Amino acid sequence: MAGDRRAGNSRQNHILVVEDDATSRVTLAGYFETEGFRVTEAGDGGEMRTAFGRGDVDLVMLDIRLPGEDGLTLLKELRQHSDIGVIMVTGKNDDFDRVVALEIGADDYVTKPFNPRELLARTKNLLRRTYAARMADRASRVKNFAGWTLDLDKRGLTSPGGDDVRLTRGEFELLSALVDNSGRVLTRDNLLDHLNHREWDPSDRTVDVLIGRLRRKLETDPKDPELIVTVHGVGYVFTGSPN
């Protein structure tokens, strides 16, 4: 395996080229390097796993015809735990394999011999699509309300002034449930269901205690809350209209 080939940009798109023919692999890697990409080469499935396991690959260019485990087998493995962009490289007469590859989850394919400029265009288009999809997914995991920011992945809360506000696990779980159900009245039983490792108990006051803590952290006047409002006899409703 030739390993990483690095150019000078601070954050280049990283392409993993999986191809058993050394001449084709080096030629392809060299072409993409000159176009400003970072490239890692792999000659088989084992080398692909090693390179992919480092966690910073943006796109895989995967030859169907590989010794041992073929490209379709490796594609199926990739799709079990990743939605990374994959371009399959196929032979001119591999019509059946191309269809199978697309059914398994390949994003695109090119046929040998291919035009490098066409492959470059396909690569850039796929990288743009996958980046946009990741950003959209990331945005859906960050909730903004009344100047506050709740990051569901980092389990963090940031105040309108930019300060990090510490939340206990229970506070985070309860606030996440309220924010995800903005405008909907949730009973204490509903909210208890969102707290990990809690067994239902009709006398459990955990929710009320956590609501009090959240109000002290979120509300301008905890005694007259505007974000987490009590619906008497029913439960609580979050009014923050997250986006």
Buried (B, 14 or more C-beta within 10 A) or exposed (E): BBEBBEEEEEEBBBBBBBBBBEEBBBEBBEBBBEBEBBBBBBBBBEBBBEBBEEEEBBBBBBBBBBEEBBBBBBBBBBBEEEEBBBBBBBBEEBEEBBEBBEEBBBBBBBBBEBEBEEBBEBBBEBBEEBEEEEEEEEEEEBBBBBEBBBEBEEEBBBEEEEEEBEBEEBBBBBBBBBBBBBEEBBBBEBBBEBBEEBEEEEEBEBBEEBBBBBBEBBBEEBEEBEBBEBEEEEBBBBBBEBE
